[in-house]
């Protein structure tokens, strides 16, 4: 039979052991790693569907719909374009904005995000499909335009819930 003192010590040891276990599980050194960075490559024409609000500068890209990613260059500059999935351009083809096909494409554009490439990606007055690598880092999402003469052209968005 345990005495009152021994019973009390056993309870204290049990509480201490449970406390250490909880501390070990919840401490940053032993806990599961934070959200891993997710990287996805979107080929030309493939749909990009953000799950959260993306913000860069004054542009706010809304979630809940899918977009086709394009690059457009006009007399105002070069832009990363978020267009309707119905905006279809065959891979590698340029569409002149002054043609009927270009006018039709303009009607499918939702967002224009200004970008500053170091070299011309497309001629002035044209739009084309691009390959984009998306890196989701939790509070940030970066879109890297790949396969163009301008290496490592990155647009970094702040992610909002």
Order of alpha helices (4+ residues) and beta strands (2+ residues): alpha-beta-beta-beta-beta-beta-beta-beta-alpha-beta-beta-beta-beta-beta
